[in-house]
Amino acid sequence: MTIHDYGFIEQYRWSEGTQVYGGIHKLLLEHIPGAERIEKARKEDDKKGTDYWVYRKKVERPLSVDVKSRRDDPIHAFGEDDLALEIWSVVEAKKIGWTLDESKETDFILWFFRPTKRFVLVPFLQLLAVTTEHMPAWEKKYKVSEQSSDGKRWRSMCVFVPRKVVLDAIADRFHGNPTAKRLEEV
C-alpha cells in the first residue's frame, strides 16, 4: 500500500485551479447533450457530491457532476490506465468513500487527467452499483493507496481499478450483456 501526504489547503486550491483552468466547463458543455450553462456548486452541495451543476435546454432540473481531478495521467505516469475509487473518506472514523456512498446526490462522475486533458464521464448510480458489487475483489486485486492530509489529521483510501475493468462491469450489468443476470432471474 502506498501512502501520500497532502496538505488539505494545497489540494483544495489545486483542485479549484484544475477545474477552472483545465477546461472542465468546456468539456461538460461539449459532452452533456443540451448543456448550455455550468455553475460551480456551493460548499453545502459539494458535501452531497456536487462540484458543478449542468443546466440543460428545456430541462428544469440541473445535473450534478462530481469532478475527480488528477495531477497525473496514469497512462503517462505509470504506464497503466486506472480510475481512483475511494473506499474510505476518513479511514480513522470509518467514513465511507464517495464511490460507495448511497447518500450522494450525484448524477455523473467526471475523472479529469490534467496533463493530457483526458477524461472519463460515467453515471454515478451505475458506478455505485458495480463498485458495491465488485469492491471486495478489486481491493484484493488492484493497488490500494492511502492519502493523508495536513500532518495526518485524516487519511483516505482509494483502490486504483483499470478503467476498462470499471467500464466493462458497468456494461455487463446495465447493457444487456448475455452473461449478466436476466431480468426474469432477478
Secondary structure, 3 states (H helix, E strand, C coil): CEEEEECHHHHHHHHHHHHHHCCHHHHHHHHCCCEEEEEECCHHHHCCCCCEEEEECCCCCCEEEEEEEECCCHHHHHCCCEEEEEEEEECCCCEECHHHCCCCCCCEEEEEECCCCEEEEEEHHHHHHHHHHHHHHHHHHCEEEEEEECCCCEEEEEEEEEHHHHHHHHHHHHCCCCCCCCHHHC
